[in-house]
Amino acid sequence: MSVMAKEPLEQMIEEPGSPATGVKMSYQEFLEWCDEDTWAEWVDGEVIVLSPASDRHQDLRDWFVFTLRAFVEAHDLGVVRSAPFLMKLERGREPDLLFVAREHLDRLKENYLDGPADLVIEIVSPDSVERDRGSKFVEYEAAGVREYWLIDPLRERAEFYQLDEEGFYRPVLPEVGGVYHSQAVPGFWLKVEWLWQEPLPRVLDILRAMQLI
């Protein structure tokens, strides 16, 4: 099958979050079609185009990028990538944020991650709640994503899951004072209340709290 031009494909998509009905392509064809400005996932051989992020969603994701990436780089722990960047499991997904530990950097290809990240963060939006809590939860668990965060700014709810010894996600609650410590990113922590502040805490203040500066 030859790769379809983007314009005809977009014309067949009725709304963001729905499949491009009837459009089938291999993962390699999907990679060739999907450029760095396209928000889409590859699910069961079909293209799922994602809705544009809201201002709050974008702000929160960028905040995570700056704080988590600064910590990871300061301690030489691995790499952090943000959407749009594909993670190839059984399906091709675009997490809002992912972390790959140094020992797994061989999974990092030119334009996608070939295998599970060590940490995935999804920021829940009204159109993604079913995917984030349903199909993605199951896929990430089965693929061995060590840690999964679901951040829901609308409900001001943060859920943290870590794989147990049997390969199932177990919820992990923050400690007293609302502080959560990551397992996949050794030493990284955050106060959950930071996520709901408007405006979000200044990145420099967070880096000072983490003793990075």
C-alpha positions, 0 to 999 in steps of 0.5 A: 500500500502506498502512503496516502497524502495528508490532505485526503486523509484529513478530509476523511476524519470527521472529528478529533479523537475518531478514527479515519474510517476506512484508512488503513496503513502500516506503522511505517506508512504512518510514520512517513505520513505523520510529521512533527506537527501532527497529533495522531496515534496509530491504533489497530492499523488506523489513524486517530487524530487527537484534539489540539491541547487547551491552554491549561493542558499546554501550560501544565505539560510545559511545566512538567517538561521544564521541571522533570527534564531539568532534574533528569539532566542534572542527574544524568538519568535518561531523556524526557520527550513530550508530545508529539512523539510516538511510543510504539507498543502494540499500538502507536501512542503519543503520551503527553510526556515520557521518560526513558531511563539511561539503560533503555536508551537503545529503544529511542529511535529517530522519530519514535520510541520503540518499546515502553517508556519508564514513566508516562504522564498523561494530562487528562482532557474531556475528550481523552478521559476514556482513552487515558483511563481505559485503553491506554491504562491497559496497554501501558500496563501490559507493555511494562511502562513502569510508572503511569501518572494521570493528571486531571486538571479539571477535577484537580485529581492526580493518580500515580500507578507503579508496576508491582512484581506481578506486572500490574499497576497498583495505585500509590498515594502521596505521602503526608503533606501531599508529596509524591516520590517517583519510582521510575525517576529516582529522587524526583518528587513533587507536591500535588497541590502545585499542579492546581495552582494558577498560575503554576509555580515558577519553574525556578522556584521548583528547581530551588526546592529540589536543590538543583540551583 
